[in-house]
Amino acid sequence: MADSRIHVSRIIHTIHATTDIGRCRQLYQDALGGLVFAENYFPAEDRDAALLYVTDHMIEPMAPRNPGDLTKAFARMTAKIGQAFHSFELKVPDGKAASAAFREAGCTVAGDYGVFFFVKPESTGGVLLEVCELPMPNDPYDRGNWSPQVGAGHPCGVTGLDHIACVTRDIEGALRFFTEIVDGELLEDGRTDMPQPARRVLLRIGDTNVAFVQPDDANSGALGEFLIWEQNGIYALVWNIADEARARGHFEGKLDLRLTRQDCVSAGFAIDPADFLGARHEFIAG
């Protein structure tokens, strides 16, 4: 029997919303060895973006050119959530067909530009999604010699993305969307105490692991505070590193970034989000 779910071949990138595109891009380059391969300006939303890889995962720092112009969708979103992770993007074979299929399934689709569109968090279990069929401009992934070892040798020692961590009030909604509407695979469904008692499910979506965490008490603790804030569901990017001491020396010594184990959803440590323009990056060794 044919699988009628929407096929996702990969998670293309995670968008980091910022008000300072230059500083954000430089942070990824200096701290995580990010390699920039494209930059662009999108007039319809009056925003600038850069595309870069941190080892095997693409990140898109994105900034409104005129943050006070709330007639533009991205400026409105940045005013709402501040500097933070904005969304992650699904690669589909046919954007128009996927948009129609999401709508038919009762999902709320927005910002539909034909070549890409968004699915709102109320339809996905709490995370904002971008969906696109087109390759990113100049993307090394689409060349025959692509290697996820692109960032090897940088002093941070990041070896790859472990998973995208999302926090939700509606974990059943996330499971429904990502395994019934989209062809994601459930890998784990269990409990966690990091950073507070919660249910945690781990999904394989395209080529990437994504965890959804629902705290038992959604009104207290670090995860409860996150859910109270205006945000789009992405709590952290969790990276694998080769050596914790080496990574700490790079972050603290060379770059003077503050590190913490507080509020981590992994067994590792994080760069203080205040030092990374609102984005939470966690690191686990081994």
CORJO-V530191 format. One record per helix or strand of 3 or more residues. SS is the DSSP state (2 for helix, 1 for strand). FROM is the first residue (numbers start at 0). LEN is the number of residues. If there is no record, write none. Layout:
<<SS	FROM	LEN> <SS	FROM	LEN>>
This chain:
<<1	9	9> <2	20	12> <1	34	8> <1	46	8> <1	56	8> <2	72	9> <1	83	8> <2	94	10> <1	115	4> <2	120	4> <1	128	4> <2	139	3> <2	147	4> <1	157	10> <2	170	11> <1	184	8> <1	197	8> <1	207	8> <2	220	8> <1	233	8> <2	243	11> <1	268	3> <2	272	3> <1	280	5>>
